[in-house]
Amino acid sequence: MTGKTDKDFEASLKKLEQIVRELESGDTTLNESLVRFEEGIGLYKQCRQTLEGAEKKIKILSDSLKEIDYKE
């Protein structure tokens, strides 16, 4: 991940955690809860996409290490 991606991921994750706390508190109206839930789903998808990208990079790097081990 790049520095910007790291910061975006961390900011999105913190915001998602804040939304979860707000929803769990029960202090929001139904309409506010729906708006926050929708925002949370968007943040979840964004975080998941970032994590999937990182997993792909890790797999590529791991596979390249296996190729090096076989050659030696």
N, CA, C and O atoms as CSV, one atom per row, in Angstrom:
chain,resi,resn,atom,element,x,y,z
A,1,MET,N,N,0.844,-1.179,0.000
A,1,MET,CA,C,0.000,0.000,0.000
A,1,MET,C,C,0.886,1.238,0.000
A,1,MET,O,O,1.992,1.235,0.540
A,2,THR,N,N,0.382,2.276,-0.608
A,2,THR,CA,C,1.120,3.526,-0.596
A,2,THR,C,C,0.793,4.289,0.670
A,2,THR,O,O,-0.129,3.931,1.403
A,3,GLY,N,N,1.556,5.349,0.925
A,3,GLY,CA,C,1.302,6.155,2.111
A,3,GLY,C,C,-0.099,6.732,2.119
A,3,GLY,O,O,-0.760,6.754,3.157
A,4,LYS,N,N,-0.560,7.206,0.954
A,4,LYS,CA,C,-1.910,7.771,0.852
A,4,LYS,C,C,-2.952,6.692,1.099
A,4,LYS,O,O,-3.934,6.923,1.805
A,5,THR,N,N,-2.742,5.517,0.523
A,5,THR,CA,C,-3.688,4.415,0.708
A,5,THR,C,C,-3.747,4.013,2.177
A,5,THR,O,O,-4.821,3.742,2.713
A,6,ASP,N,N,-2.578,3.976,2.826
A,6,ASP,CA,C,-2.543,3.650,4.258
A,6,ASP,C,C,-3.374,4.640,5.060
A,6,ASP,O,O,-4.171,4.253,5.915
A,7,LYS,N,N,-3.178,5.933,4.770
A,7,LYS,CA,C,-3.907,6.970,5.506
A,7,LYS,C,C,-5.400,6.888,5.225
A,7,LYS,O,O,-6.211,7.027,6.140
A,8,ASP,N,N,-5.774,6.661,3.954
A,8,ASP,CA,C,-7.182,6.536,3.604
A,8,ASP,C,C,-7.808,5.329,4.305
A,8,ASP,O,O,-8.920,5.414,4.826
A,9,PHE,N,N,-7.091,4.218,4.312
A,9,PHE,CA,C,-7.593,3.008,4.953
A,9,PHE,C,C,-7.775,3.245,6.447
A,9,PHE,O,O,-8.823,2.926,7.009
A,10,GLU,N,N,-6.757,3.802,7.081
A,10,GLU,CA,C,-6.836,4.049,8.530
A,10,GLU,C,C,-7.971,5.021,8.867
A,10,GLU,O,O,-8.695,4.814,9.841
A,11,ALA,N,N,-8.128,6.073,8.071
A,11,ALA,CA,C,-9.196,7.047,8.317
A,11,ALA,C,C,-10.561,6.391,8.128
A,11,ALA,O,O,-11.475,6.616,8.922
A,12,SER,N,N,-10.699,5.584,7.084
A,12,SER,CA,C,-11.969,4.896,6.833
A,12,SER,C,C,-12.288,3.914,7.947
A,12,SER,O,O,-13.434,3.818,8.385
A,13,LEU,N,N,-11.284,3.189,8.405
A,13,LEU,CA,C,-11.491,2.227,9.480
A,13,LEU,C,C,-11.904,2.926,10.776
A,13,LEU,O,O,-12.801,2.455,11.475
A,14,LYS,N,N,-11.258,4.039,11.097
A,14,LYS,CA,C,-11.631,4.782,12.307
A,14,LYS,C,C,-13.057,5.305,12.207
A,14,LYS,O,O,-13.815,5.245,13.176
A,15,LYS,N,N,-13.420,5.816,11.039
A,15,LYS,CA,C,-14.770,6.333,10.835
A,15,LYS,C,C,-15.785,5.197,10.966
A,15,LYS,O,O,-16.841,5.371,11.573
A,16,LEU,N,N,-15.464,4.039,10.396
A,16,LEU,CA,C,-16.348,2.876,10.491
A,16,LEU,C,C,-16.525,2.451,11.952
A,16,LEU,O,O,-17.636,2.138,12.379
A,17,GLU,N,N,-15.432,2.440,12.713
A,17,GLU,CA,C,-15.519,2.092,14.139
A,17,GLU,C,C,-16.390,3.094,14.894
A,17,GLU,O,O,-17.143,2.711,15.789
A,18,GLN,N,N,-16.290,4.363,14.539
A,18,GLN,CA,C,-17.108,5.402,15.172
A,18,GLN,C,C,-18.590,5.169,14.870
A,18,GLN,O,O,-19.436,5.290,15.756
A,19,ILE,N,N,-18.893,4.839,13.633
A,19,ILE,CA,C,-20.280,4.576,13.241
A,19,ILE,C,C,-20.828,3.378,13.999
A,19,ILE,O,O,-21.963,3.411,14.474
A,20,VAL,N,N,-20.041,2.330,14.114
A,20,VAL,CA,C,-20.480,1.144,14.861
A,20,VAL,C,C,-20.797,1.514,16.305
A,20,VAL,O,O,-21.820,1.093,16.845
A,21,ARG,N,N,-19.925,2.300,16.930
A,21,ARG,CA,C,-20.178,2.728,18.327
A,21,ARG,C,C,-21.482,3.517,18.421
A,21,ARG,O,O,-22.280,3.308,19.335
A,22,GLU,N,N,-21.691,4.431,17.461
A,22,GLU,CA,C,-22.914,5.239,17.479
A,22,GLU,C,C,-24.155,4.361,17.328
A,22,GLU,O,O,-25.146,4.550,18.034
A,23,LEU,N,N,-24.097,3.409,16.414
A,23,LEU,CA,C,-25.252,2.535,16.206
A,23,LEU,C,C,-25.494,1.633,17.412
A,23,LEU,O,O,-26.639,1.386,17.791
A,24,GLU,N,N,-24.408,1.141,18.012
A,24,GLU,CA,C,-24.554,0.273,19.187
A,24,GLU,C,C,-25.083,1.024,20.399
A,24,GLU,O,O,-25.713,0.430,21.274
A,25,SER,N,N,-24.830,2.332,20.454
A,25,SER,CA,C,-25.270,3.111,21.618
A,25,SER,C,C,-26.792,3.239,21.671
A,25,SER,O,O,-27.376,3.392,22.744
A,26,GLY,N,N,-27.427,3.175,20.496
A,26,GLY,CA,C,-28.880,3.298,20.469
A,26,GLY,C,C,-29.377,4.718,20.646
A,26,GLY,O,O,-30.574,4.935,20.834
A,27,ASP,N,N,-28.473,5.695,20.587
A,27,ASP,CA,C,-28.842,7.090,20.808
A,27,ASP,C,C,-29.259,7.829,19.539
A,27,ASP,O,O,-29.536,9.028,19.592
A,28,THR,N,N,-29.308,7.145,18.414
A,28,THR,CA,C,-29.672,7.800,17.168
A,28,THR,C,C,-31.101,7.422,16.781
A,28,THR,O,O,-31.607,6.365,17.158
A,29,THR,N,N,-31.725,8.299,16.032
A,29,THR,CA,C,-33.075,8.002,15.550
A,29,THR,C,C,-32.984,6.938,14.462
A,29,THR,O,O,-31.900,6.618,13.974
A,30,LEU,N,N,-34.123,6.405,14.099
A,30,LEU,CA,C,-34.151,5.385,13.055
A,30,LEU,C,C,-33.576,5.947,11.754
A,30,LEU,O,O,-32.757,5.296,11.105
A,31,ASN,N,N,-33.997,7.141,11.377
A,31,ASN,CA,C,-33.510,7.747,10.136
A,31,ASN,C,C,-32.003,7.990,10.197
A,31,ASN,O,O,-31.291,7.705,9.234
A,32,GLU,N,N,-31.510,8.517,11.323
A,32,GLU,CA,C,-30.060,8.730,11.486
A,32,GLU,C,C,-29.317,7.402,11.419
A,32,GLU,O,O,-28.244,7.309,10.822
A,33,SER,N,N,-29.892,6.382,12.032
A,33,SER,CA,C,-29.266,5.059,12.026
A,33,SER,C,C,-29.159,4.510,10.603
A,33,SER,O,O,-28.142,3.919,10.239
A,34,LEU,N,N,-30.194,4.700,9.810
A,34,LEU,CA,C,-30.167,4.226,8.430
A,34,LEU,C,C,-29.101,4.954,7.611
A,34,LEU,O,O,-28.395,4.339,6.812
A,35,VAL,N,N,-28.992,6.261,7.816
A,35,VAL,CA,C,-27.987,7.053,7.110
A,35,VAL,C,C,-26.588,6.591,7.513
A,35,VAL,O,O,-25.714,6.422,6.663
A,36,ARG,N,N,-26.386,6.392,8.797
A,36,ARG,CA,C,-25.075,5.959,9.302
A,36,ARG,C,C,-24.752,4.550,8.822
A,36,ARG,O,O,-23.613,4.252,8.464
A,37,PHE,N,N,-25.772,3.680,8.818
A,37,PHE,CA,C,-25.570,2.310,8.349
A,37,PHE,C,C,-25.140,2.309,6.889
A,37,PHE,O,O,-24.216,1.591,6.508
A,38,GLU,N,N,-25.810,3.112,6.077
A,38,GLU,CA,C,-25.451,3.209,4.662
A,38,GLU,C,C,-24.022,3.724,4.495
A,38,GLU,O,O,-23.266,3.212,3.671
A,39,GLU,N,N,-23.662,4.722,5.268
A,39,GLU,CA,C,-22.286,5.245,5.233
A,39,GLU,C,C,-21.298,4.155,5.654
A,39,GLU,O,O,-20.234,4.008,5.053
A,40,GLY,N,N,-21.653,3.403,6.675
A,40,GLY,CA,C,-20.799,2.325,7.161
A,40,GLY,C,C,-20.596,1.238,6.111
A,40,GLY,O,O,-19.492,0.711,5.973
A,41,ILE,N,N,-21.638,0.901,5.378
A,41,ILE,CA,C,-21.526,-0.111,4.317
A,41,ILE,C,C,-20.541,0.369,3.256
A,41,ILE,O,O,-19.712,-0.408,2.783
A,42,GLY,N,N,-20.626,1.639,2.882
A,42,GLY,CA,C,-19.690,2.190,1.900
A,42,GLY,C,C,-18.253,2.138,2.392
A,42,GLY,O,O,-17.345,1.797,1.633
A,43,LEU,N,N,-18.045,2.475,3.657
A,43,LEU,CA,C,-16.695,2.425,4.240
A,43,LEU,C,C,-16.192,0.991,4.322
A,43,LEU,O,O,-15.019,0.722,4.062
A,44,TYR,N,N,-17.082,0.071,4.685
A,44,TYR,CA,C,-16.709,-1.345,4.747
A,44,TYR,C,C,-16.224,-1.828,3.385
A,44,TYR,O,O,-15.185,-2.480,3.282
A,45,LYS,N,N,-16.986,-1.501,2.339
A,45,LYS,CA,C,-16.611,-1.928,0.989
A,45,LYS,C,C,-15.257,-1.344,0.590
A,45,LYS,O,O,-14.432,-2.026,-0.018
A,46,GLN,N,N,-15.040,-0.088,0.934
A,46,GLN,CA,C,-13.767,0.566,0.618
A,46,GLN,C,C,-12.610,-0.118,1.352
A,46,GLN,O,O,-11.569,-0.391,0.755
A,47,CYS,N,N,-12.790,-0.391,2.631
A,47,CYS,CA,C,-11.748,-1.064,3.418
A,47,CYS,C,C,-11.504,-2.476,2.894
A,47,CYS,O,O,-10.358,-2.913,2.785
A,48,ARG,N,N,-12.564,-3.175,2.576
A,48,ARG,CA,C,-12.434,-4.546,2.070
A,48,ARG,C,C,-11.663,-4.573,0.751
A,48,ARG,O,O,-10.829,-5.451,0.529
A,49,GLN,N,N,-11.945,-3.613,-0.115
A,49,GLN,CA,C,-11.249,-3.529,-1.401
A,49,GLN,C,C,-9.758,-3.273,-1.179
A,49,GLN,O,O,-8.918,-3.869,-1.852
A,50,THR,N,N,-9.436,-2.404,-0.255
A,50,THR,CA,C,-8.036,-2.125,0.057
A,50,THR,C,C,-7.344,-3.365,0.595
A,50,THR,O,O,-6.216,-3.667,0.204
A,51,LEU,N,N,-8.015,-4.091,1.496
A,51,LEU,CA,C,-7.443,-5.311,2.057
A,51,LEU,C,C,-7.258,-6.393,0.991
A,51,LEU,O,O,-6.254,-7.106,0.997
A,52,GLU,N,N,-8.204,-6.514,0.094
A,52,GLU,CA,C,-8.080,-7.505,-0.978
A,52,GLU,C,C,-6.879,-7.175,-1.870
A,52,GLU,O,O,-6.162,-8.076,-2.306
A,53,GLY,N,N,-6.664,-5.891,-2.138
A,53,GLY,CA,C,-5.500,-5.481,-2.919
A,53,GLY,C,C,-4.207,-5.838,-2.212
A,53,GLY,O,O,-3.254,-6.301,-2.839
A,54,ALA,N,N,-4.176,-5.621,-0.903
A,54,ALA,CA,C,-2.982,-5.955,-0.121
A,54,ALA,C,C,-2.747,-7.466,-0.119
A,54,ALA,O,O,-1.607,-7.918,-0.228
A,55,GLU,N,N,-3.816,-8.241,0.003
A,55,GLU,CA,C,-3.695,-9.704,-0.013
A,55,GLU,C,C,-3.132,-10.195,-1.345
A,55,GLU,O,O,-2.306,-11.107,-1.374
A,56,LYS,N,N,-3.579,-9.592,-2.449
A,56,LYS,CA,C,-3.066,-9.971,-3.766
A,56,LYS,C,C,-1.575,-9.683,-3.872
A,56,LYS,O,O,-0.813,-10.492,-4.402
A,57,LYS,N,N,-1.160,-8.512,-3.359
A,57,LYS,CA,C,0.263,-8.167,-3.392
A,57,LYS,C,C,1.087,-9.147,-2.562
A,57,LYS,O,O,2.171,-9.560,-2.974
A,58,ILE,N,N,0.570,-9.512,-1.400
A,58,ILE,CA,C,1.266,-10.463,-0.532
A,58,ILE,C,C,1.398,-11.812,-1.232
A,58,ILE,O,O,2.452,-12.446,-1.172
A,59,LYS,N,N,0.324,-12.252,-1.897
A,59,LYS,CA,C,0.374,-13.535,-2.611
A,59,LYS,C,C,1.416,-13.475,-3.726
A,59,LYS,O,O,2.190,-14.417,-3.893
A,60,ILE,N,N,1.446,-12.399,-4.479
A,60,ILE,CA,C,2.426,-12.249,-5.560
A,60,ILE,C,C,3.840,-12.308,-4.996
A,60,ILE,O,O,4.700,-13.001,-5.540
A,61,LEU,N,N,4.082,-11.585,-3.909
A,61,LEU,CA,C,5.409,-11.576,-3.299
A,61,LEU,C,C,5.776,-12.951,-2.746
A,61,LEU,O,O,6.912,-13.405,-2.886
A,62,SER,N,N,4.805,-13.605,-2.118
A,62,SER,CA,C,5.062,-14.944,-1.575
A,62,SER,C,C,5.370,-15.933,-2.686
A,62,SER,O,O,6.281,-16.752,-2.566
A,63,ASP,N,N,4.610,-15.851,-3.761
A,63,ASP,CA,C,4.848,-16.740,-4.898
A,63,ASP,C,C,6.220,-16.491,-5.509
A,63,ASP,O,O,6.889,-17.433,-5.935
A,64,SER,N,N,6.644,-15.232,-5.556
A,64,SER,CA,C,7.964,-14.943,-6.128
A,64,SER,C,C,9.075,-15.492,-5.237
A,64,SER,O,O,10.135,-15.877,-5.730
A,65,LEU,N,N,8.838,-15.528,-3.936
A,65,LEU,CA,C,9.822,-16.126,-3.029
A,65,LEU,C,C,9.917,-17.630,-3.247
A,65,LEU,O,O,11.004,-18.205,-3.188
A,66,LYS,N,N,8.785,-18.260,-3.498
A,66,LYS,CA,C,8.792,-19.703,-3.771
A,66,LYS,C,C,9.577,-20.008,-5.034
A,66,LYS,O,O,10.296,-21.005,-5.092
A,67,GLU,N,N,9.449,-19.163,-6.041
A,67,GLU,CA,C,10.206,-19.346,-7.280
A,67,GLU,C,C,11.694,-19.219,-7.027
A,67,GLU,O,O,12.485,-19.966,-7.604
A,68,ILE,N,N,12.087,-18.293,-6.180
A,68,ILE,CA,C,13.498,-18.100,-5.850
A,68,ILE,C,C,14.013,-19.321,-5.107
A,68,ILE,O,O,15.119,-19.786,-5.383
A,69,ASP,N,N,13.232,-19.850,-4.165
A,69,ASP,CA,C,13.638,-21.040,-3.395
A,69,ASP,C,C,13.836,-22.240,-4.290
A,69,ASP,O,O,14.763,-23.023,-4.083
A,70,TYR,N,N,12.975,-22.397,-5.286
A,70,TYR,CA,C,13.086,-23.539,-6.213
A,70,TYR,C,C,14.328,-23.435,-7.073
A,70,TYR,O,O,14.916,-24.453,-7.438
A,71,LYS,N,N,14.736,-22.213,-7.404
A,71,LYS,CA,C,15.886,-22.010,-8.271
A,71,LYS,C,C,17.204,-22.271,-7.544
A,71,LYS,O,O,18.202,-22.628,-8.170
A,72,GLU,N,N,17.205,-22.098,-6.251
A,72,GLU,CA,C,18.449,-22.224,-5.485
A,72,GLU,C,C,18.802,-23.635,-5.169
A,72,GLU,O,O,19.823,-23.888,-4.530
